[in-house]
């Protein structure tokens, strides 16, 4: 699956991932491959992006935003 984390001015992350953990407004969620389509708002926190074959995540601190997952692509537009 693929993940994109974007600010209005630039890309913060764009690449293949194993999974993504998001600070959703109603609680933390994990998006894995083949997850159902979803749109959620994000609260202040950290998006954790796990690249394939890596033990540690790429952490991106945010102040909020929105994320959608559709056709194996997680797209997050964030503030920070």
C-alpha positions as CSV (number, residue, x, y, z in Angstrom):
1,X,0.0,0.0,0.0
2,X,1.0,3.6,-0.4
3,X,0.9,6.6,2.0
4,X,1.0,10.3,1.4
5,X,1.3,13.0,4.1
6,X,0.8,16.4,2.7
7,X,0.8,20.0,3.8
8,X,-0.7,22.5,1.5
9,X,2.8,23.8,0.5
10,X,4.7,20.5,0.3
11,X,4.9,16.7,0.6
12,X,6.1,15.4,4.0
13,X,6.0,11.7,3.0
14,X,5.1,9.8,-0.2
15,X,6.0,6.1,-0.5
16,X,5.3,2.4,0.0
17,X,4.4,1.4,3.6
18,X,3.5,-1.7,5.5
19,X,0.9,0.2,7.6
20,X,0.1,3.7,9.1
21,X,-1.0,4.6,12.6
22,X,-3.1,7.8,12.8
23,X,-4.2,10.1,15.7
24,X,-7.9,10.1,14.6
25,X,-10.3,12.5,16.5
26,X,-12.1,9.5,18.1
27,X,-9.0,7.6,18.9
28,X,-5.8,6.1,17.4
29,X,-6.4,3.9,14.3
30,X,-4.1,1.6,12.3
31,X,-4.6,1.3,8.6
32,X,-3.3,-2.0,7.1
33,X,-3.4,-3.2,3.5
34,X,-6.9,-4.1,2.3
35,X,-8.5,-1.9,5.0
36,X,-12.0,-0.7,4.1
37,X,-12.3,2.7,2.6
38,X,-12.4,5.4,5.3
39,X,-12.3,9.2,5.8
40,X,-11.4,10.5,9.2
41,X,-10.4,13.8,10.9
42,X,-7.1,13.9,12.7
43,X,-6.3,15.6,16.0
44,X,-2.9,16.9,17.3
45,X,-0.5,14.0,17.6
46,X,1.9,11.9,15.6
47,X,1.3,10.0,12.3
48,X,3.5,6.9,12.4
49,X,4.4,5.5,9.0
50,X,6.0,2.0,8.9
51,X,8.0,1.3,5.8
52,X,8.2,-2.3,4.5
53,X,10.9,-4.4,6.2
54,X,11.6,-1.7,8.8
55,X,11.2,-2.0,12.6
56,X,11.0,1.7,13.3
57,X,8.5,4.2,12.1
58,X,8.8,7.6,10.4
59,X,7.1,9.9,12.8
60,X,5.4,13.1,11.7
61,X,4.0,15.5,14.3
62,X,0.8,17.2,13.3
63,X,-1.7,19.7,14.8
64,X,-4.7,18.1,13.0
65,X,-6.0,17.4,9.5
66,X,-7.9,14.8,7.5
67,X,-7.0,11.4,6.1
68,X,-8.7,9.1,3.5
69,X,-7.9,5.6,2.6
70,X,-9.1,4.4,-0.8
71,X,-7.7,1.8,-3.3
72,X,-4.7,1.0,-1.2
73,X,-3.6,4.7,-0.8
74,X,-3.7,6.6,2.5
75,X,-3.7,10.3,1.8
76,X,-3.4,12.7,4.8
77,X,-3.6,16.5,4.5
78,X,-2.3,18.0,7.7
79,X,-1.5,21.1,9.7
80,X,1.6,21.5,11.8
